[in-house]
């Protein structure tokens, strides 16, 4: 009988790919959705990658409600907690992001503990590792974001607080049969969409570039993450003994400037893409008056580099090349644009 994994957030960009990777590796999946009406869309999203047959079922969970969590754990050996709130613009109230991120993570962990789950794999982010977010830095598994720093976005605060709460809970366990935790920290996520939803931050930016609706490119560099790599490491982390208790950065080896993304697209036939750089002062100024620009402000003029040596070592893994990620993302978006 296949080992069963509770996968929260299965309907999302990363969740779709995690479901595919789990099924391809012989696991059974119980995917959580906010409404069971979304179940068929998930099936439609992944069926071109793999036929789930009888190895996929659904349950209804809400990050802000206790309902259903205990039942969702029944029969599962592992939990993959991918679900977390995200919006493309800086919220007026930080609590819109922070509360569901932290509360949802704690609900998942408490229910997992009560059910005797062996290991939880938690999706965090590299934004929980950026220090004061005020200068170019190289981050590793020991790095944390200072949530009191003025440049830190609400999203970064939500991921930092949720991950810290998770580690505090795990480290406070006093019983001998301690539940294990592994955390995955990707950067900005790119790669093919399985659902055709282009509203996420990365996909939205790519779409605007391809359509020629982004006249200038921000001056910022960061390690990007391929969603297929993220899903692969999530699955490998479930049963790798050496993974327990670690944070794993899953990104490209080197940081890439957004302008390099634009140039790669331009040189591969996406003629509407602009490669003109936006002045830093303009984007920083816009961050004070525009909530969408504010969410990008901490990245302007900086280079954030992730140390992926631990991820390479533990999982014998190499990231998908930058150009493949960029072009596969663009190809995926192009295939869906007729729907928009």
C-alpha positions as MATLAB code, in Angstrom:
seq = 'XXXXXXXXXXXXXXXXXXXXXXXXXXXXXXXXXXXXXXXXXXXXXXXXXXXXXXXXXXXXXXXXXXXXXXXXXXXXXXXXXXXXXXXXXXXXXXXXXXXXXXXXXXXXXXXXXXXXXXXXXXXXXXXXXXXXXXXXXXXXXXXXXXXXXXXXXXXXXXXXXXXXXXXXXXXXXXXXXXXXXXXXXXXXXXXXXXXXXXXXXXXXXXXXXXXXXXXXXXXXXXXXXXXXXXXXXXXXXXXXXXXXXXXXXXXXXXXXXXXXXXXXXXXXXXXXXXXXXXXXXXXXXXXXXXXXXXXXXXXXXXXXXXXXXXXXXXXXXXXXXXXXXXXXXXXXXXXXXXXX';
ca = [
       0.000    0.000    0.000;
       1.329    3.438   -0.950;
       2.385    5.812    1.803;
      -0.115    8.646    2.093;
       0.833   12.334    2.273;
      -1.434   15.204    3.273;
      -0.594   18.018    0.859;
      -2.050   21.383    1.852;
      -2.471   23.987   -0.856;
      -2.635   21.427   -3.660;
      -4.501   23.829   -5.955;
      -1.644   26.360   -5.993;
       1.315   26.781   -8.343;
       3.760   24.860   -6.134;
       1.075   22.511   -4.818;
       0.185   21.276   -8.306;
       3.795   20.338   -8.989;
       4.224   18.721   -5.561;
       1.182   16.536   -6.250;
       2.648   15.415   -9.579;
       6.034   14.660   -8.024;
       4.468   12.717   -5.150;
       2.340   10.611   -7.493;
       5.291    9.937   -9.801;
       7.245    8.679   -6.784;
       4.567    6.233   -5.684;
       2.878    8.160   -2.880;
      -0.851    8.518   -2.353;
      -1.978   12.116   -1.967;
      -4.725   13.699    0.083;
      -4.847   17.273   -1.138;
      -6.445   20.073    0.827;
      -8.474   22.781   -0.883;
     -10.470   25.642    0.606;
     -13.525   24.366   -1.245;
     -14.094   20.893   -2.661;
     -15.441   22.603   -5.772;
     -11.766   23.165   -6.709;
     -11.011   19.434   -6.799;
     -11.779   18.894  -10.475;
      -9.584   21.815  -11.491;
      -6.661   20.211   -9.662;
      -7.261   16.919  -11.472;
      -7.465   18.760  -14.792;
      -4.214   20.592  -13.983;
      -2.131   17.506  -13.268;
      -3.638   14.888  -15.592;
      -1.370   15.841  -18.497;
       1.627   15.054  -16.276;
       0.322   11.875  -14.631;
      -2.903    9.907  -14.245;
      -3.615    9.955  -10.493;
      -5.873    6.878  -10.748;
      -6.961    5.978   -7.209;
      -4.022    7.684   -5.506;
      -5.523   11.163   -5.176;
      -8.279   12.330   -2.843;
      -9.352   15.688   -1.460;
     -10.330   17.310    1.812;
     -11.505   20.787    2.728;
      -9.293   22.870    5.034;
      -9.018   26.538    5.951;
      -5.867   28.062    7.449;
      -8.035   30.113    9.829;
     -10.355   27.328   10.985;
      -9.817   24.223   13.130;
     -12.483   22.318   11.212;
     -11.345   19.177    9.442;
      -7.657   19.142   10.348;
      -7.764   16.037   12.552;
      -9.788   14.074    9.997;
      -7.457   15.197    7.210;
      -4.514   13.545    8.973;
      -6.099   10.089    9.258;
      -4.123    7.421    7.440;
      -1.273    9.783    6.533;
       2.394    9.182    7.338;
       3.668   12.571    6.220;
       2.434   16.139    5.842;
       3.579   18.603    3.213;
       2.389   22.050    4.301;
       2.550   24.212    1.186;
      -0.536   26.373    1.728;
       0.143   29.994    2.678;
      -1.476   33.319    1.809;
       0.119   35.496   -0.858;
      -0.953   38.681   -2.592;
       0.881   40.656   -5.268;
       0.498   44.019   -3.571;
       1.511   45.196   -0.125;
      -1.601   44.937    2.098;
      -2.877   47.899    4.085;
      -3.074   45.581    7.076;
      -0.089   43.232    7.566;
      -2.334   40.912    9.525;
      -4.048   39.889    6.284;
      -0.934   37.872    5.502;
       0.674   37.254    8.875;
      -2.260   35.774   10.772;
      -3.234   33.030    8.286;
       0.431   32.193    7.617;
       1.281   31.700   11.292;
      -2.059   30.270   12.417;
      -2.247   27.918    9.437;
       1.253   26.614   10.066;
       0.505   25.999   13.731;
      -2.779   24.247   12.922;
      -0.943   21.951   10.533;
       1.774   21.169   13.089;
      -0.548   20.589   16.044;
      -2.847   18.338   14.040;
       0.179   16.466   12.692;
       1.516   15.941   16.198;
      -1.848   14.734   17.488;
      -2.101   12.266   14.609;
       1.374   10.837   15.120;
       2.727   12.137   11.816;
       6.388   11.201   11.410;
       7.623   14.240    9.482;
       6.310   17.575    8.210;
       7.869   19.297    5.204;
       7.085   23.010    5.362;
       7.263   25.465    2.474;
       8.870   28.691    3.657;
      10.798   31.175    1.509;
      14.170   32.827    1.051;
      12.442   36.042    2.179;
      12.699   34.648    5.723;
      16.518   34.851    5.408;
      17.238   38.421    4.250;
      18.599   40.078    7.405;
      17.534   43.743    7.429;
      16.742   43.601    3.681;
      18.805   46.766    3.297;
      21.909   45.516    1.476;
      23.181   42.831   -0.883;
      23.959   39.661    1.082;
      24.558   35.940    0.736;
      22.183   33.925    2.882;
      22.346   30.376    4.190;
      20.434   28.077    6.526;
      21.486   30.155    9.545;
      20.162   33.447    8.141;
      16.968   35.112    9.347;
      15.057   38.221    8.337;
      14.744   40.991   10.918;
      11.006   41.634   10.845;
      11.473   45.001   12.593;
      13.603   46.403    9.766;
      11.864   49.120    7.741;
      12.466   47.512    4.333;
      10.824   44.191    5.180;
       7.553   43.470    3.361;
       4.431   42.035    4.966;
       4.932   38.832    2.974;
       8.501   38.467    4.282;
       7.244   39.024    7.818;
       4.521   36.408    7.357;
       6.950   33.744    6.116;
       9.557   34.575    8.774;
       7.096   34.494   11.663;
       5.425   31.311   10.412;
       8.722   29.495   10.027;
      10.055   30.669   13.396;
       6.832   29.527   15.070;
       7.247   26.115   13.439;
      10.806   25.662   14.690;
       9.866   26.839   18.181;
       7.049   24.290   18.296;
       9.276   21.453   17.071;
      12.119   22.315   19.450;
       9.750   22.512   22.423;
       8.670   18.866   22.087;
       9.423   16.977   25.275;
       8.282   13.452   24.419;
      10.617   10.789   23.061;
       8.747   10.244   19.774;
       9.442   13.699   18.413;
       7.845   14.774   15.164;
      10.396   15.817   12.556;
      10.467   19.032   10.525;
      12.163   19.948    7.252;
      11.807   23.440    5.763;
      12.175   24.366    2.096;
      13.199   27.967    1.280;
      12.777   28.876   -2.410;
      13.375   32.260   -3.995;
      11.024   33.844   -6.556;
       9.286   30.916   -8.233;
       9.268   30.398  -11.990;
       8.686   27.452  -14.305;
       5.627   26.049  -16.098;
       2.150   26.560  -14.692;
       0.025   23.411  -14.748;
      -3.260   25.210  -14.095;
      -3.037   28.208  -16.407;
      -3.335   30.598  -13.460;
      -1.055   33.511  -14.335;
      -2.010   35.774  -11.420;
       0.860   34.876   -9.061;
       3.683   37.376   -8.607;
       6.276   35.661  -10.805;
       3.866   34.550  -13.517;
       2.197   37.948  -13.576;
       5.558   39.679  -14.028;
       6.553   37.310  -16.836;
       3.209   37.781  -18.548;
       3.528   41.567  -18.427;
       7.027   41.331  -19.896;
       5.962   39.025  -22.735;
       3.004   41.236  -23.628;
       5.198   44.338  -23.670;
       3.339   45.865  -20.735;
       6.451   46.322  -18.590;
       8.256   49.284  -20.197;
      11.187   49.189  -17.757;
      12.896   46.425  -15.797;
      13.801   46.811  -12.090;
      17.513   46.823  -11.215;
      17.613   43.840   -8.896;
      19.285   40.434   -8.835;
      18.220   37.324   -6.962;
      18.475   33.560   -7.149;
      15.352   32.271   -8.852;
      13.700   28.927   -8.207;
      12.211   26.499  -10.696;
       8.902   25.139   -9.420;
       9.917   21.663  -10.621;
      13.054   21.773   -8.455;
      11.003   22.939   -5.486;
       8.575   20.038   -5.862;
      11.417   17.548   -6.281;
      13.150   18.650   -3.078;
       9.865   18.639   -1.147;
       9.397   14.973   -2.041;
      13.020   13.967   -1.436;
      12.817   15.671    1.974;
      10.017   13.386    3.155;
      12.197   10.366    3.877;
      15.839   11.449    3.671;
      17.232   10.836    7.172;
      19.848   13.578    6.862;
      17.230   16.173    5.932;
      15.583   16.280    9.354;
      15.947   19.555   11.225;
      17.316   21.512    8.296;
      16.358   24.494    6.140;
      17.051   23.997    2.444;
      17.488   26.815   -0.060;
      16.248   25.697   -3.484;
      17.386   28.203   -6.104;
      19.788   28.687   -8.981;
      23.494   28.578   -8.116;
      24.018   32.236   -8.988;
      21.748   35.293   -8.782;
      20.382   36.680  -12.022;
      19.343   40.233  -12.778;
      15.791   40.801  -13.974;
      17.386   42.415  -17.020;
      19.057   39.078  -17.839;
      15.624   37.465  -17.811;
      14.377   40.127  -20.216;
      17.383   39.737  -22.523;
      16.970   35.948  -22.590;
      13.333   36.321  -23.594;
      14.128   38.979  -26.180;
      16.842   36.877  -27.829;
      14.491   33.902  -28.074;
      11.743   35.540  -30.065;
       9.734   37.418  -27.458;
      10.066   40.701  -29.303;
       7.722   42.796  -27.163;
       9.938   42.408  -24.079;
      11.668   45.603  -22.962;
      15.239   45.421  -21.647;
      15.376   49.057  -20.515;
      16.289   49.516  -16.857;
      14.077   51.519  -14.518;
      15.893   54.156  -12.413;
      16.189   53.012   -8.799;
      14.983   56.353   -7.425;
      11.761   56.059   -9.418;
      10.905   52.585   -8.127;
      11.759   53.526   -4.550;
       9.595   56.633   -4.807;
       6.753   54.589   -6.279;
       7.041   52.279   -3.300;
       5.783   55.061   -1.050;
       2.663   55.722   -3.102;
       1.915   52.395   -4.790;
       1.319   49.171   -2.842;
       2.390   46.940   -5.737;
       5.717   48.782   -6.047;
       6.177   48.759   -2.266;
       6.318   44.961   -2.234;
       9.374   45.162   -4.549;
      11.134   48.028   -2.775;
      13.458   45.915   -0.634;
      14.903   44.230   -3.744;
      15.743   47.373   -5.730;
      19.463   47.828   -6.434;
      20.452   44.784   -4.384;
      21.676   41.252   -4.992;
      20.474   38.458   -2.732;
      22.393   35.196   -3.107;
      21.378   31.873   -1.601;
      23.913   29.244   -0.544;
      22.593   25.970   -1.977;
      25.575   23.810   -0.948;
      23.625   21.994    1.791;
      20.757   21.208   -0.578;
      23.201   19.915   -3.185;
      24.990   17.726   -0.639;
      22.008   16.153    1.119;
      19.914   15.482   -1.981;
      22.628   15.039   -4.641;
      20.790   17.711   -6.607;
      21.623   20.254   -9.285;
      19.247   23.111  -10.137;
      17.555   23.347  -13.512;
      19.573   25.809  -15.663;
      18.467   29.447  -15.644;
      17.750   29.655  -19.385;
      15.595   26.513  -19.357;
      13.538   27.891  -16.477;
      13.031   31.237  -18.220;
      12.084   29.761  -21.586;
       9.858   27.017  -20.143;
       8.040   29.663  -18.110;
       7.498   31.811  -21.180;
       6.363   28.839  -23.267;
       3.856   27.871  -20.586;
       2.462   31.403  -20.353;
       2.220   31.690  -24.124;
       0.165   28.488  -24.263;
      -2.403   30.010  -21.890;
      -2.568   33.576  -23.196;
      -5.524   32.828  -25.474;
      -7.543   32.321  -22.313;
      -6.908   35.911  -21.175;
];
